[in-house]
Amino acid sequence: KLARVSRVARVLHMVPELLILVKGLRAASRSVVIFFVMWTLMIYIYSLVLRMVDVFETPSPVFTSILVTMNILLLRGVLPQHADFILDASIDNVLFWPILLSFVIVAFVMLMNMLVGVSVEVITAVASTEREGITVLRLATQLRGTLTELGLNCAEPFIPEQLQSFLVDPNITTIIAG
């Protein structure tokens, strides 16, 4: 067991992005649990309403009990593209239902949301970097223009007297202040 743990640790150190995702999962676990609790409550409440309507109106062969109704709402309403797969496999063994459902929820819902979150973070970081690069380029262009107006050559290094006069020039301080 210790060898397996050390292998996992080596993989996490070799792929730091994976470590970031694991830490992000740990940080977001409370929100994910609350999301699943709210999801379950919503499905439960709607299954109660459907059962009450079914009891008082013409009985439907679809909504026979609360658990069956919850199963139908979850699989046919929330995860319709995976419903046949889960229901067909759970016919052979009842234990396949919770295992396959947890797989679909983890693989489909959580990982896709993580992918969206990571994509948003990457796009935000790239946008911030590009914005900073544009600001630096604009500032450098304005400083070069002002230096040329002052008669200084940008290609040559400054001597201390030039730098001192440069820093107290009102045009330069306006550009640097922003």
BAFI-3210 file (N, C-alpha, C; in Angstrom, 3 decimals, decimal comma, padded with zeros to 6 digits):
// residues 178
n [1|2|3|4|5|6|7|8|9|10|11|12|13|14|15|16|17|18|19|20|21|22|23|24|25|26|27|28|29|30|31|32|33|34|35|36|37|38|39|40|41|42|43|44|45|46|47|48|49|50|51|52|53|54|55|56|57|58|59|60|61|62|63|64|65|66|67|68|69|70|71|72|73|74|75|76|77|78|79|80|81|82|83|84|85|86|87|88|89|90|91|92|93|94|95|96|97|98|99|100|101|102|103|104|105|106|107|108|109|110|111|112|113|114|115|116|117|118|119|120|121|122|123|124|125|126|127|128|129|130|131|132|133|134|135|136|137|138|139|140|141|142|143|144|145|146|147|148|149|150|151|152|153|154|155|156|157|158|159|160|161|162|163|164|165|166|167|168|169|170|171|172|173|174|175|176|177|178]
n.u [000,815|001,961|003,754|002,032|000,899|003,165|003,703|001,475|001,979|004,352|003,381|001,653|003,507|004,926|003,056|001,911|-000,486|-002,460|-002,325|-003,206|-005,844|-006,811|-006,553|-008,306|-010,700|-010,940|-011,241|-013,632|-015,416|-017,395|-019,269|-020,033|-021,220|-023,382|-024,708|-025,475|-027,180|-029,206|-030,081|-031,057|-033,124|-034,784|-035,545|-036,856|-039,029|-040,418|-041,062|-042,808|-044,930|-045,699|-046,516|-048,692|-050,453|-050,792|-052,095|-054,528|-055,621|-056,120|-054,518|-051,117|-049,014|-046,365|-045,478|-045,249|-044,333|-042,682|-039,858|-039,512|-040,474|-038,624|-036,348|-037,031|-037,278|-034,640|-033,047|-034,384|-035,073|-032,930|-030,494|-030,780|-029,391|-027,916|-029,623|-030,729|-028,469|-027,801|-030,184|-030,510|-028,194|-028,608|-030,639|-029,610|-028,066|-028,747|-026,985|-025,477|-026,789|-026,418|-023,621|-023,062|-024,542|-023,188|-020,762|-021,506|-022,383|-020,029|-018,193|-019,486|-021,054|-019,548|-016,826|-017,110|-018,032|-015,798|-013,986|-015,045|-014,680|-011,851|-011,204|-012,294|-010,663|-008,142|-008,595|-009,121|-006,613|-004,986|-006,184|-005,663|-002,861|-002,477|-003,733|-002,044|000,310|-000,431|-000,770|001,853|003,154|001,847|002,622|005,429|005,624|004,601|006,496|008,855|008,195|007,987|010,615|011,990|010,968|012,180|014,703|016,358|018,132|016,746|018,025|020,526|022,268|021,200|022,718|023,411|022,558|020,828|018,845|017,857|016,801|014,970|013,170|011,938|010,550|007,501|005,843|006,680|006,118|003,350|002,715|003,674|002,116|-000,295]
n.v [-001,186|001,217|001,590|002,109|004,534|006,139|006,070|007,441|009,918|010,599|010,822|012,982|014,979|015,028|015,895|018,783|020,116|018,254|017,958|020,486|020,334|018,305|019,543|021,639|020,204|019,255|021,669|022,531|020,647|020,855|022,620|021,069|018,868|020,152|021,007|018,485|017,614|019,546|018,990|016,375|016,887|018,523|016,710|014,854|016,383|017,038|014,448|013,724|015,520|014,630|011,999|012,589|013,859|011,734|009,881|011,161|011,637|009,900|006,854|006,356|004,136|004,735|006,318|004,759|004,576|006,552|006,206|005,010|007,070|009,085|007,887|007,851|010,629|011,422|009,839|009,933|012,621|014,326|013,084|012,054|010,981|008,921|007,177|004,750|003,082|002,841|001,763|-000,625|-002,070|-002,328|-004,147|-006,722|-006,788|-005,368|-003,810|-002,547|-000,217|002,008|002,167|002,667|005,024|006,756|006,808|008,057|010,543|011,553|011,418|012,724|015,050|016,368|016,382|017,655|020,150|020,930|021,104|023,257|025,225|025,233|026,027|028,608|029,801|029,641|031,203|033,631|034,115|034,312|036,506|038,483|038,559|039,359|041,864|043,190|043,119|044,753|047,168|047,658|047,877|050,141|052,082|052,001|052,891|055,498|056,592|056,405|058,160|060,596|060,775|061,086|063,574|065,098|065,070|062,921|059,891|056,781|054,373|054,506|054,133|055,739|058,507|059,391|062,116|062,643|060,772|061,700|064,229|063,337|061,899|063,921|065,393|066,865|065,750|063,099|062,162|062,361|060,416|058,089|058,085|057,535]
n.w [000,000|000,716|-001,340|-003,457|-002,657|-002,712|-005,438|-006,437|-005,276|-006,620|-009,242|-008,912|-008,326|-010,688|-012,505|-012,065|-012,566|-012,156|-009,403|-008,665|-009,590|-007,894|-005,390|-005,859|-006,126|-003,516|-002,166|-003,233|-002,418|-000,384|-001,509|-003,685|-002,426|-001,173|-003,472|-004,553|-002,514|-002,646|-005,229|-004,881|-003,031|-004,606|-006,626|-005,024|-003,970|-006,345|-007,122|-005,074|-005,597|-008,149|-007,499|-005,798|-007,570|-009,283|-007,641|-007,040|-009,514|-012,645|-012,233|-013,091|-014,909|-014,785|-012,591|-010,002|-007,358|-004,790|-004,868|-007,396|-008,987|-008,337|-009,407|-012,122|-012,634|-012,121|-013,897|-016,435|-016,610|-015,675|-016,405|-019,188|-021,434|-020,402|-019,244|-020,370|-020,461|-017,701|-016,613|-018,131|-017,410|-014,672|-014,497|-014,536|-012,185|-009,126|-007,701|-009,596|-010,298|-008,298|-008,499|-011,241|-011,538|-009,787|-011,129|-013,575|-012,605|-011,390|-013,541|-015,688|-014,841|-012,724|-013,662|-016,136|-015,330|-013,883|-015,981|-017,371|-015,384|-015,145|-017,725|-017,735|-015,788|-017,066|-019,336|-018,075|-016,884|-019,182|-020,432|-018,527|-018,611|-021,274|-021,198|-019,433|-020,931|-023,091|-021,755|-020,864|-023,350|-024,424|-022,534|-022,861|-025,517|-025,310|-023,533|-025,080|-027,157|-025,766|-024,799|-027,214|-027,994|-026,020|-026,921|-026,432|-027,030|-027,391|-027,776|-026,659|-023,520|-020,470|-018,806|-015,393|-014,922|-017,043|-016,535|-014,107|-014,835|-016,596|-014,979|-013,507|-015,289|-016,284|-018,321|-018,441|-015,840|-015,916|-017,824|-016,562|-014,250|-015,294]
ca.u [000,000|002,847|004,315|000,987|000,805|004,346|003,526|000,513|002,678|005,271|002,580|001,170|004,623|005,314|001,998|001,385|-001,862|-003,304|-002,346|-004,071|-007,228|-007,179|-006,748|-009,542|-011,810|-011,057|-011,765|-015,014|-016,221|-018,580|-020,242|-020,534|-022,138|-024,604|-025,380|-026,125|-028,290|-030,291|-030,553|-031,860|-034,355|-035,636|-036,106|-037,797|-040,232|-041,178|-041,634|-043,983|-046,006|-046,173|-047,254|-049,985|-051,296|-051,081|-053,054|-055,830|-056,112|-056,034|-053,196|-050,204|-048,103|-044,988|-045,148|-045,857|-043,916|-041,789|-038,518|-039,563|-040,631|-037,331|-035,458|-037,418|-036,900|-033,190|-032,467|-035,011|-035,159|-031,655|-029,432|-031,478|-028,517|-027,312|-030,690|-030,832|-027,266|-027,893|-031,330|-030,243|-027,184|-029,117|-031,572|-028,841|-027,627|-029,255|-025,845|-024,932|-027,454|-025,691|-022,236|-023,076|-025,035|-022,091|-019,790|-022,023|-022,382|-018,647|-017,549|-020,180|-021,437|-018,477|-015,646|-017,425|-018,043|-014,400|-013,388|-015,504|-014,001|-010,439|-011,159|-012,532|-009,450|-007,078|-008,955|-008,929|-005,171|-004,474|-006,698|-004,923|-001,509|-002,556|-004,054|-000,817|001,230|-000,902|-000,476|003,305|003,473|001,370|003,484|006,744|005,492|004,463|007,776|009,792|007,797|008,366|012,084|012,390|010,641|013,159|015,997|017,161|018,150|016,280|018,902|021,729|021,983|021,109|023,683|022,604|021,939|019,698|017,794|017,260|015,956|013,903|012,179|011,216|009,815|006,060|005,260|007,010|005,350|001,953|002,632|003,866|000,972|-001,303]
ca.v [000,000|002,366|001,786|002,747|005,931|006,855|006,241|008,526|011,164|010,913|011,290|014,333|015,920|015,113|016,616|019,713|020,487|017,252|018,325|021,663|019,868|017,573|020,545|022,341|019,315|019,252|022,970|022,683|019,483|021,266|023,152|019,949|018,099|020,954|020,924|017,183|017,575|020,354|018,219|015,269|017,467|018,955|015,504|014,286|017,224|016,840|013,097|013,779|016,197|013,725|010,900|013,105|014,042|010,396|009,229|011,817|011,561|008,554|006,305|006,142|003,009|005,240|006,834|003,784|004,860|007,711|005,833|004,828|008,413|009,757|007,254|008,324|012,043|011,527|009,246|010,403|014,073|015,002|012,393|011,208|010,277|007,780|006,413|003,376|002,375|002,521|000,873|-001,937|-002,763|-002,629|-005,283|-007,918|-006,728|-004,137|-003,013|-001,762|001,096|003,086|002,268|003,354|006,387|007,562|007,014|009,063|011,844|012,018|011,606|013,638|016,330|017,038|016,632|018,667|021,449|021,265|021,517|024,627|026,074|025,361|026,840|030,000|030,277|029,822|032,365|034,803|034,349|034,782|037,866|039,368|038,688|040,172|043,221|043,742|043,336|045,925|048,344|047,879|048,341|051,522|052,908|052,088|053,732|056,887|057,035|056,608|059,389|061,733|060,852|061,643|064,995|065,736|065,021|061,805|058,708|055,632|053,238|054,667|054,132|057,056|058,868|059,755|063,434|062,521|060,017|062,582|065,209|062,551|061,527|065,080|066,050|066,720|064,854|061,716|061,805|062,183|059,132|057,027|058,100|056,809]
ca.w [000,000|000,790|-002,680|-004,273|-002,232|-003,211|-006,887|-006,628|-004,928|-007,726|-010,380|-008,587|-008,442|-012,099|-013,206|-011,052|-012,881|-011,509|-007,990|-008,560|-009,727|-006,682|-004,337|-006,196|-005,761|-002,060|-001,750|-003,704|-002,029|000,378|-002,461|-004,493|-001,571|-001,036|-004,767|-004,681|-001,559|-003,236|-006,378|-004,354|-002,474|-005,711|-007,251|-004,058|-003,915|-007,580|-007,139|-004,201|-006,322|-009,211|-006,869|-005,327|-008,757|-009,796|-006,747|-007,126|-010,898|-013,188|-011,910|-014,213|-014,664|-014,727|-011,265|-009,095|-005,980|-004,677|-005,332|-008,853|-009,563|-008,209|-010,378|-013,458|-012,746|-012,185|-015,107|-017,671|-016,630|-015,476|-017,154|-020,157|-022,366|-019,717|-018,589|-020,882|-020,034|-016,274|-016,379|-018,718|-016,613|-013,325|-014,570|-014,193|-010,797|-008,536|-007,231|-010,706|-010,376|-007,603|-008,993|-012,536|-011,335|-009,230|-012,211|-014,505|-011,942|-011,243|-014,841|-016,582|-014,252|-011,996|-014,483|-017,152|-014,647|-013,602|-017,239|-017,603|-014,419|-015,525|-018,945|-017,346|-015,113|-018,068|-020,161|-017,224|-016,751|-020,478|-020,632|-017,625|-019,163|-022,492|-020,779|-018,869|-022,053|-023,844|-020,924|-020,914|-024,698|-024,534|-021,693|-023,501|-026,711|-024,865|-022,978|-026,194|-027,846|-024,924|-024,805|-028,504|-027,927|-025,153|-027,599|-025,932|-027,881|-026,607|-027,987|-025,843|-022,082|-019,841|-017,775|-014,219|-015,028|-017,962|-015,851|-013,098|-015,519|-017,213|-013,961|-012,972|-016,391|-016,064|-019,312|-018,064|-014,644|-016,335|-018,515|-015,581|-013,337|-015,946]
c.u [000,861|003,463|003,302|000,863|001,990|004,273|002,559|001,172|003,645|004,510|002,094|002,284|005,090|004,311|001,361|-000,052|-002,842|-003,427|-003,253|-005,536|-007,692|-007,419|-008,032|-010,770|-012,036|-011,670|-013,237|-015,930|-017,475|-019,666|-020,848|-021,527|-023,457|-025,400|-026,131|-027,293|-029,475|-030,914|-031,473|-033,174|-035,317|-036,301|-037,143|-039,106|-041,073|-041,764|-042,843|-045,175|-046,575|-046,965|-048,617|-050,938|-051,707|-052,139|-054,449|-056,421|-056,077|-054,636|-052,381|-049,300|-046,640|-044,596|-045,778|-045,475|-042,989|-040,406|-038,474|-039,668|-039,324|-036,335|-035,757|-037,018|-035,394|-032,651|-033,068|-035,040|-033,815|-030,546|-030,015|-030,557|-027,865|-028,359|-030,738|-029,651|-027,391|-029,023|-031,094|-029,231|-027,723|-030,171|-030,856|-028,442|-028,023|-028,108|-025,214|-025,532|-026,691|-024,264|-022,197|-023,566|-023,926|-021,021|-020,254|-021,991|-020,967|-018,038|-018,196|-020,390|-020,241|-017,284|-015,919|-017,478|-016,637|-013,704|-013,795|-014,794|-012,542|-010,315|-011,363|-011,296|-008,325|-007,367|-008,770|-007,449|-004,575|-004,933|-005,946|-003,506|-001,508|-002,845|-002,811|000,202|000,855|-000,590|001,008|003,704|003,044|002,260|004,858|006,692|005,396|005,783|008,809|009,480|008,208|009,887|012,604|012,111|011,648|014,576|016,903|017,050|017,800|017,228|020,152|021,361|021,978|022,283|022,866|021,921|020,715|018,529|017,088|016,357|014,752|012,797|011,397|010,438|008,320|005,385|005,477|006,205|003,878|001,775|002,727|002,668|-000,271|-002,462]
c.v [001,253|002,657|002,466|004,221|006,727|007,045|007,371|009,864|011,571|011,436|012,706|015,366|016,077|015,925|017,586|020,151|019,527|017,549|019,530|021,246|019,127|018,547|021,341|021,510|019,313|020,571|023,127|021,573|019,862|021,793|022,038|019,122|018,856|020,934|019,603|017,038|018,369|019,625|017,102|015,788|017,905|017,754|014,871|015,078|017,039|015,434|013,014|014,413|015,278|012,557|011,372|013,307|012,683|009,687|009,830|011,801|010,103|007,996|006,001|004,954|003,464|005,605|005,945|003,995|006,069|007,368|005,635|006,185|009,192|009,204|007,754|009,786|012,206|011,041|009,790|011,930|014,771|014,396|011,496|010,434|009,047|006,837|004,965|002,528|001,938|001,537|-000,527|-002,733|-003,148|-003,730|-006,563|-007,953|-005,366|-003,234|-002,186|-000,357|002,168|003,267|003,043|004,789|007,274|007,809|008,121|010,450|012,390|012,338|012,699|015,013|017,046|017,345|017,653|020,052|021,886|021,747|022,943|025,590|026,299|026,221|028,315|030,577|030,542|031,048|033,650|035,137|034,884|036,210|038,864|039,610|039,569|041,633|043,915|044,029|044,560|047,202|048,678|048,421|049,795|052,473|053,089|052,991|055,209|057,418|057,279|057,904|060,628|061,892|061,457|063,143|065,767|065,724|063,919|060,626|057,493|054,443|053,309|054,629|055,549|057,270|059,397|061,114|063,396|061,817|060,896|063,625|064,528|062,272|062,710|065,812|065,814|065,782|063,388|061,303|061,612|060,816|057,991|056,942|057,491|057,347]
c.w [000,000|-000,579|-003,595|-003,942|-002,756|-004,720|-007,193|-006,330|-006,043|-008,936|-010,128|-008,687|-009,881|-012,902|-012,203|-011,318|-012,216|-010,016|-007,761|-008,660|-008,473|-005,533|-004,591|-005,862|-004,257|-001,569|-002,118|-003,212|-001,250|-000,559|-003,309|-003,685|-001,409|-002,335|-004,908|-003,698|-002,109|-004,419|-005,915|-003,766|-003,570|-006,382|-006,325|-004,023|-005,176|-007,667|-006,206|-004,913|-007,403|-008,628|-006,376|-006,498|-009,304|-008,945|-006,915|-008,530|-011,340|-012,921|-013,174|-013,911|-014,515|-013,299|-010,192|-007,633|-005,989|-005,235|-006,846|-009,538|-009,481|-009,223|-011,788|-013,641|-012,882|-013,519|-016,400|-017,771|-016,577|-016,341|-018,252|-021,095|-021,731|-019,117|-019,060|-020,425|-018,572|-016,011|-016,941|-017,888|-015,246|-013,333|-014,122|-012,717|-010,241|-008,070|-008,342|-010,758|-009,609|-008,110|-010,305|-012,409|-010,759|-010,285|-013,158|-013,870|-011,825|-012,602|-015,667|-015,958|-013,639|-012,886|-015,585|-016,523|-014,270|-014,858|-017,575|-016,663|-014,749|-016,768|-018,622|-016,667|-016,110|-018,915|-019,363|-017,084|-018,045|-020,739|-019,760|-018,145|-020,400|-022,161|-020,220|-019,966|-022,871|-023,070|-020,972|-022,279|-024,893|-023,748|-022,334|-024,731|-026,322|-024,299|-024,084|-026,947|-027,059|-024,863|-026,107|-028,536|-027,070|-025,761|-027,093|-026,884|-027,018|-026,708|-027,112|-024,369|-021,519|-018,897|-016,602|-014,322|-015,945|-017,272|-014,821|-013,747|-016,167|-016,202|-013,411|-014,051|-016,205|-017,069|-018,940|-016,841|-014,957|-016,989|-017,487|-014,619|-013,989|-016,567]
res [k|l|a|r|v|s|r|v|a|r|v|l|h|m|v|p|e|l|l|i|l|v|k|g|l|r|a|a|s|r|s|v|v|i|f|f|v|m|w|t|l|m|i|y|i|y|s|l|v|l|r|m|v|d|v|f|e|t|p|s|p|v|f|t|s|i|l|v|t|m|n|i|l|l|l|r|g|v|l|p|q|h|a|d|f|i|l|d|a|s|i|d|n|v|l|f|w|p|i|l|l|s|f|v|i|v|a|f|v|m|l|m|n|m|l|v|g|v|s|v|e|v|i|t|a|v|a|s|t|e|r|e|g|i|t|v|l|r|l|a|t|q|l|r|g|t|l|t|e|l|g|l|n|c|a|e|p|f|i|p|e|q|l|q|s|f|l|v|d|p|n|i|t|t|i|i|a|g]
***
